[in-house]
Amino acid sequence: MESVYIESSVLSYLVSRTSRDIVVAARQQLTRDWWTESRMGFECFISQVVLDEIAEGNPEMAARRVEEARALMLLAVDPACIELAGRYLDQSLVPPGEVLDALHIAVAVIWNVDYLLTWNCKHIANARAVPQLRKFTESLGYEFPHICTPEGL
């Protein structure tokens, strides 16, 4: 069975109140559809980074995000993940200060997950950044996951 690392933004879109912004509302619905119709076809993982991020903010929404995350398996953020994330930052493959985004990518790489599912198109599912991240990651001998949104998966 293929595996997917579910980044924090997916859980946020999953449980948030339906937005008046048509683009955001569409992403919310696409996320809910993927969660109910497609998720069971994958081994689904998160990390402590995800748990820490989704526990922040509005207490009611945080509780809903954490509750949904309970169904997912936890991947360790081990020293190899931290080192790889640091290398992404050192190489400017992920912008300075975006340590958590670098960690999400590194966890998916180190644990050899097939897909990294995210709505973070600024730093993670960025069409200009992904080829550079892939090339660098593969130069280190790792496989790079397919990075996509729920709509793409």
N, C-alpha and C positions, 0 to 999 in steps of 0.2 A: 504494500500500500504506500502511496506517495505521502510525503510529509509536508507540513506547512507550519511556519513560524508566524504567529499572529501578533503583529505589532499593535501598540496601544491605541492608535487612531481608529483601528477597526472596531475595537470594543467601545470606544467613545461614540462612533457613529451608530453602533448597534443599539445602544440603550438611550440615546439622547432624544429629547422631545422633538417632534417633527418641526423642521425649520420652515420659515416663510420664504427663505431663499430657495429658489427652484433647483439650483445646482446642488446645494447641500441636501435638500429633501430627496433628490434623486439618488445621491450617494447613500443616504440613510436607508432608502428602500432597497437599493442594490445590496447593501450590507446585510440587511435583514433577510432578503431572499437567499443570499449565499449561505448565511448561517443556518437557515431552516431547510434548504433544499440541497446544498452541496457539501456542507462541512463534514457530514458523516462518511463521505468518501475519502477522507484524509485522516492521517494521524496528525493531530493538532497540538502544537506546543506554544508555550510562552516562556518567559524568563522572569527572574526577580525584578529586572528592569521594568518589564511590563507591569508587574504587580505594584511596584512603587509608583509608577506614573498614574495608573488608573485609580489608585487610592487617594489621589489628590483632588482638590476642588470641592464642588458641592457635595455634602455628605450623602444626600439621597442618591444622586447620580453615581457617586463613587461606590456606594454599596451595591447598586445594580450592576456596575461594571465588574466588581469583584465577584459577585454571585455568578455571573456568566463565565468568568474565567475559571471557576472551580472545576468545570468540565474538561479543562485543558491540562496536558502534562507539562511539567516544569523542567526546563533545561537549566543546568548550572551555568553561572557566569564565572567560569574558572580562569586561572591566570592566562591561559592561551587566548581566551576571548578578550581579556583586558589588554594584552599585548597587541593583538591584531587591531583592536579599536584604536589604540595609540598610534599604530603605524598609519592607519587611515588618516588620522588627524595630522600626523607629522608630514605626510605626503600631500596634504591639502586636498584629499579626496572627499573629505567631509569637512565642512567649514569649522573654523575654530569655535569652541564653545558649544558645539553640538555633540558632546560626548555621548549622550544617550542614544542618539541616532547611529553613531559609529558602533556603539555596543550592540544595538539591535542587529545590524548587519553582521558584525563579528560573531555573535552567538549563532546566527543561522549558518554561517560559513563553517565554524569550528565543529558544530554538531551535524554538518552535512545534510541540512534540511533542503528539500527539493524546491520549496517556494517560500518567499518572504512576502506576506500579505500586509499591505499598508495603504493608507490614504495619504501618507506623507509624501507628496510629490515634489516638495521643495528640496529635501535633502536625501531621501531614500529612493523613491521611485522616480527619479529625475532622469529623463531621457539622455541628457548630456553627461551626467555623472556616472550612470551605470556602466557604460562601456569602459571607462577608465578604472572604475572599481573592479570590474571583472578582469581586466588585463592585469592589474596589479596583484589581485588575489590569486589568479592562476599562475602568475610568475613565482609565487611563493609555494606552489604545489597544491593548493587547495582548489576544490570545485566551488563555483559561485552559484548561488541559488537564482532561480527565476524570480525577479522582483516584479510584483504586479498588484493591482487593486482587486477587490472582490469582483468588480465588473469584468476584469480580464481573466479571472479564474473561474 
